């Protein structure tokens, strides 16, 4: 049993693994019968013996598959445990979106904001249903559009309704995102902070309001990482008050904000790249490793071996005289 415990994963019912001791006994029994059968064959049955030798490999294969099926089904009976990634309970994502006039630049088709809306919608749609999602918009001011909710349709509808406004208050966007997290009720069974993350998408630097770096540092102090997405290119042009204005994306400031906020900095220069960024963020959000029973995997492998053994038996039977 000690050797088995070292070679195999953890089991909820390890005592049941003692049944595996029957497997080598059955194998030895088959080998003894096979050797006795060979010794008992008469030399006058040469033709039959040749047929038997010709299909001996198939008999051995069938027996091996049957024993392997028994072994894996026995392991499934012992309830093997495996590490799987599961969404954290109460995990919350606050999406903070820049709706400043520069987001109407068409260096990303059809515009930065239109492409950002589409990617953000998919990001929310792909989240586990148990996640809380909040939406914050910021331009000259920041406001909470949708408080933390598991109604993801409400969030995607609100994303569609975002409209442009002047200026860029990134710091206010982060502070408003932190305020949104305060709306979550405290957990009854733990004192741990809510597993939360702020995903901030912008194309420019902070122009009004409180310091974005102070806001990011506050988020880090609350154990709420701030991921930033610098969206757009260096050649962006937006029409503001009837005039064409160069609106290059400021990747450097957004990267520094992410560092201050203990998060990751991303850059996306196209709608496709933005989708990839959101996919990467989604894969790292609010998951934890948890021991779960994986008996089905063992049972499935055992079933495949059993089916193959049955096919082999059928093939042997079809050749019986």
N, C-alpha and C positions, 0 to 999 in steps of 0.2 A: 504493500500500500504506500510506503514511503516513496518508492521509486515512481509509482503512478502519480502521486501528488506533485512530484518534481517535474514530470514530463507533461502533465495536462494542466489546463486552466483551473480556476477555482470552481468548486461545485457546491450547490446549496445542500445536496444530499450525498456527501462523499462516501458514506457507508455503502451505498448501492454499487459502488465501483468494485466491490468484492466479487460481483457477478462476472467481472471480466476474467477472473481466474478460470472460468469454465471454457473460455475460448481456446487457450493452449491445450487444455485437456481434450477438447473436441478435435483439434488439429492432430494431436498425437494419436487419438483413436482412429482418425481417417488414415494416417500414415501406416499404422499397424495393419489395418484391414487391407490397404493397398498392397503392402508387402506380402501378406498371407495369400492374397488373391493371385499375385504373380507367381508365388512359389507353388501354388496348387494347380496352375494351368498345366495341362498335359502337352507333351511335345508333339502329339499327333494332331493338335488343333492349331497348326502353324498358321493357317490362313486366317482363322478367327483371331489368333494372337496378334497378327499383323494389323488387323482392323482395330483391335483394342489399343495397340501401341500408337497407332496413327491418331487416335482421338484422346490419348491419355492427357495431353496438355490441356485439352478443353475441360476434361473432368477436374483437373487440378485448379484450373482457373475458376470454374464454377464453385468449387468448394472454398477457394480463397475469397471470392466475392461474398459468399454466404457468411463466412466467418467475419469478414470486415463489416458486413451489414449488421451482424449481431453486436459487434464491438461498438459501432457508432450509435446504434439504438440504445445500448446499455448506457453509454455516456449521456445520451439525451435524457434517459430516465433519471440520471443522477443530477439533472438540472444544472448544466454548466452556466457560469456567469461570465459576461464579457463587458468591457468598457465601451460605452456608447455615448455619443454627444446628444444631450437633450436640452431643450430650451429652459432657461432659468425661469422660475416662477416670478411674476411681477417685473420681468425685464421691460425696460422702458427706453424708447428711442425718441428723442426730440429732433425733428428735422427743422433746421433754421435756414430759410431761403432768402437770399438777397433779391429784392424786387426794385432795385434802383434803376434809373433811366438807362444806365449803361448796359443793362441786361437785354435791351432791345437790339443790341448789335447783331448783325446778320453774318458774322464770321463763322458762326455755327448755324446751320440751316434748320428751320426757317429763321429763328432768332435764338439767342442764348436762353431766354426765359421759356420759350415754347418747348425747346428740346429738353431743358431742365425739368419742366413739368412732366413730360412724358417719362423720363427716366425715374423721377421721384415716385410717380404713380406705380410703376412696375416694382420699384424697391419696396413700397408699402404692401403691394399685393402679394409679393413673395414672402413676406414675413410670416412666422408662425402665428396662428390665430390667438395664442395666449399672450402675445406681446402687447404692451400698451404703446401707443404711438401718439405723439403730439406734434402740432405744426405751428411754427413761429415764422412770421414774416418781418423783414426789417428793411427800411429805407432811411428817411429822416428820423423816424421813430421805429420802435419795435412793438409788435402786439402779438398776443396769443390768439391764433385763429381757431385752433381746436385743442382743448385740454387733453391730457392723457386718456386714451380710450382704446378699447379692443374692437371698436366699430371701425374697421379699416376703410370701409366704404365712405364713411363720413370724412375721413382724412383725404382720400383721393378726390372726392367731390370738391373739398375746400382747395386742394392744390389747383384744380382747374379754374377756380375763381380768383386766383391771385392776379393783381393788377400792378402796373408800374407806378413808381412814385420817386420824387427827387431825393438825392443824398444817399449816404451809406453809413449806417450806425451799427457796425459789427459788434461793438462792445455791448450795446443795448440788446442786440439779438441774443447774445450769450446770457446776459443777466435775466432776460425774460424767459429763456429756456430753463434756467435754474429755478425761477419762480414757478414755472409749470410743474416741475418735479415736486414742489412743496404741496401740490394739490392731491398727491397720492396719499391714501390712508396708510398709517404705519402698519407694519406687519405684526400680527398678534403673537406669533411664535418665535420671533427672532429680533435681535437688536441690530442686525446687520443692515447697512445702508441699501437702498434700492439699487439693484444692478441697472445702471442707466448710462446712456451715452448721448452726446450731442453731435449731430452730423450737420455741419455748417457749410453751405454752398454759397460762394460769392465770386465776383470777378474783380473786385477792387479793394482799395485800402479803406480803413476807417476814416471818415471825414467829419463826423459829428458825434456828439454824445460822449459817454465815458470811455476810458481806455479799453481797447479790446484785449490788451495784454493783462491788465488787472482783472478783467472779467474771466479770462482763461485761467489765470492763477487761482481765482476763487473757485472755479469749477474743479480744478485739480485738487484743491484742498477739500472739496466735498466728495472726492473719489468719483468724479464724473468726467471721464475723458472727453476732450473736444477733438473730433476729427474734422479737418477742413478740406474742402474740395475747391481748388482754384479752377474756375471754368471759363474757357475762352482762349483766345490767342493774343499775341502781341500786336496783331494788325487789325484789331476790332475797331469798327467805326459805328457810332450811334448818332442818330439825328435827335438833338436835344434843343428845344425851343427854335426849331426851324434851321438849325445850323449843324453841320457835320462835325462831330467831335471825336478825336482819337481816344479810345477807351481800352488800352492794353491791360491784360490781366496782370495782377500783382501777386505772382506766385511767392515771392520772397516773404512778404508780410504775412500771408496766410500760412506759410510754413512755420514762421516764428510763432504765430498764434497757436498752432497745433502743438509745437514743442512746449510752450508755456502751459498748455492745457493738458499735457500728458497723453495726447492722442497721436494720430498719424496724419501726415499731410499728403494729399493726393493732388494730381494735376490732370485735367481732362481738356483736350483741345477739340473734341468732336463728340457727337451724341453717342457714338459707339464706345468711345473711351469712357464716357460718363457711366454708361451701363456696366462696363467692366469694373469701374471703381465701386459702384454701389454693390455689385456682386461680391467683391472682395470684402467690403465692410459687412455685408450681411452674413458672410461666412464666419466672421469673428465676433458677432454680437450675441451677448447673453446666453452663451452655451456653457455647459459644464459636463465633465465626465461623470458618468454614473454607472454602477454595476446593474446590469439587467440580464435576465435569463435569455440565453441564446440556444435553447434546446431545439428550436425549429431548424437551425442550420445543421445540427448533427443529425436530426431525424431525416431531413431532406437528403443528406448525403447517404445515410443508411438505406433510404428508400431507393435511391438510384442504384446502389450496389445490389439490392434485392431484385430489382427489375432485371438488371443485367444477368444475375445468376439464374433467374427464371428463363430468360431467353436462351442461356447456355444449356439449361436442362431440356428445353424444348428441342434444341438442335441435336442433343445426344439422343433424345427419344425418337426423333425422326429418322435416325440411322440404325435403330435397333433392327435386327433381322426378324 
